[in-house]
Amino acid sequence: PDLSEVFVRGKGGKERLIPVPEQTREVLHAYLAERGHESGPVLPNRDGRPMTSTTLQRLFTRVLKRAGLQDKGYSIHSLRHAYATMLLRGGADIRTLKDLMGHADISTTAVYVHSDLGTRQKAAACLPDFRLVQPASSTTTRQTTGGLLHV
């Protein structure tokens, strides 16, 4: 099957299509082939129905324990937060992120917008280099006093 997008039903029954990166598609194809069928929920319960969030959380906790990571503070929500943060740092705009996260309001998505020093410096580096701009005439140069720029 074409796994370029997957259907997701989230909190409150919200439904959306999420694009799947190539490397994830490869893993999904291998998993579905090993499982023996390719339709239905990706993570079914024993009855073949979609796994509940409670069961998924229990499974996630068990995997963390086996990996010795149970005391690191990882959660399914922290994975979701990391996904959103990586998308933003990779250049996704906030409206696209809003759709991918399934948020009804963009203000909910705004919590993922971080402003660390590295991010601010990277943004500032996008400005043109004004030192390269030549004044119209060398005799019409002005000095500005009392400005707001403090270094």
C-alpha positions in Angstrom: 0.0 0.0 0.0 0.9 3.6 -0.4 2.1 4.8 3.0 3.0 8.4 2.0 0.2 9.5 4.4 -1.5 7.7 7.3 -4.9 8.4 8.8 -4.9 9.4 12.4 -7.7 9.6 14.8 -6.7 11.7 17.8 -8.1 13.1 21.0 -11.8 14.0 20.8 -12.2 11.9 17.7 -10.4 14.4 15.5 -9.3 12.9 12.2 -6.4 13.9 9.9 -3.9 12.6 7.4 -0.3 12.8 8.4 2.6 12.6 5.9 5.0 9.8 6.6 8.8 10.3 6.0 10.5 7.8 3.6 12.5 6.1 6.4 9.3 5.5 8.4 7.5 4.1 5.4 10.3 1.5 5.0 9.9 0.5 8.6 6.0 0.4 8.3 6.2 -1.8 5.2 8.5 -4.2 6.9 6.3 -4.3 10.0 3.1 -4.8 8.0 4.7 -7.5 5.9 5.9 -9.4 9.1 2.5 -9.0 10.6 0.9 -10.6 7.6 -1.8 -8.1 6.6 -1.7 -4.5 5.4 -5.2 -3.1 6.2 -6.6 -2.0 9.5 -5.0 -0.3 12.5 -1.2 -0.1 12.6 -1.3 -0.9 16.3 -4.2 -3.3 16.9 -5.2 -4.8 20.2 -5.7 -8.5 20.6 -9.1 -8.2 19.0 -7.8 -6.4 15.9 -9.3 -3.1 16.9 -7.3 0.1 17.3 -5.2 0.1 20.5 -6.6 2.4 23.2 -4.5 5.2 24.6 -4.3 3.5 28.0 -3.0 0.3 26.4 -0.5 2.2 24.3 0.7 4.1 27.4 1.2 0.8 29.3 3.1 -0.7 26.4 5.3 2.4 26.1 6.0 2.2 29.9 7.0 -1.4 29.5 9.3 -0.6 26.6 11.0 2.2 28.6 11.5 -0.2 31.5 13.1 -2.8 29.3 15.4 -0.2 27.9 16.3 1.1 31.4 14.8 4.5 30.6 11.9 4.5 33.0 13.4 7.2 35.2 14.2 9.6 32.4 10.8 11.3 32.3 9.9 10.1 28.8 6.2 9.9 27.9 4.1 9.7 24.8 3.4 13.4 25.3 7.1 14.1 25.4 7.5 12.3 22.1 4.7 14.4 20.6 6.4 17.6 21.9 9.8 16.5 20.4 8.1 15.8 17.1 6.6 19.3 17.0 9.9 20.9 18.1 11.9 19.1 15.4 9.4 20.1 12.7 9.7 23.7 13.7 13.5 23.6 13.9 13.5 21.9 10.5 11.6 24.9 9.0 7.9 23.9 9.3 5.7 26.9 9.7 3.3 27.2 12.6 0.1 26.8 10.5 1.4 23.5 9.1 2.4 22.3 12.5 -1.1 23.2 13.8 -2.6 20.9 11.2 -0.2 18.1 11.8 -0.7 18.3 15.6 -4.5 18.3 15.1 -5.0 21.6 17.0 -8.2 23.5 16.5 -6.6 26.8 17.5 -3.2 28.1 16.6 -2.7 29.4 20.2 -2.5 25.8 21.3 0.3 25.2 18.8 2.2 28.3 20.0 3.5 26.5 23.1 5.8 24.6 20.8 7.5 27.8 19.5 10.7 28.1 21.5 12.9 31.1 21.5 16.4 30.0 22.6 19.6 32.0 22.0 20.7 29.8 19.1 17.3 30.2 17.3 17.3 34.0 17.8 20.9 34.3 16.5 20.0 32.1 13.5 17.0 34.4 12.7 19.1 37.5 13.1 21.7 36.1 10.7 19.0 36.1 8.0 19.0 39.9 7.9 20.8 41.5 5.0 24.3 42.9 5.6 23.6 46.6 5.7 27.4 47.4 5.7 27.4 46.5 2.0 24.9 49.3 1.2 26.6 52.4 -0.1 25.2 55.8 0.8 23.8 57.9 -2.1 26.5 60.5 -1.6 29.5 60.5 0.7 28.8 64.2 1.5 25.2 63.5 2.8 26.2 61.2 5.7 24.2 61.8 8.9 24.9 60.9 12.5 22.2 59.7 14.7 22.3 60.5 18.4 20.1 59.4 21.2 19.1 56.2 19.5 17.6 53.1 21.2 20.4 50.8 20.3 22.4 49.7 23.3 25.3 47.2 23.1 
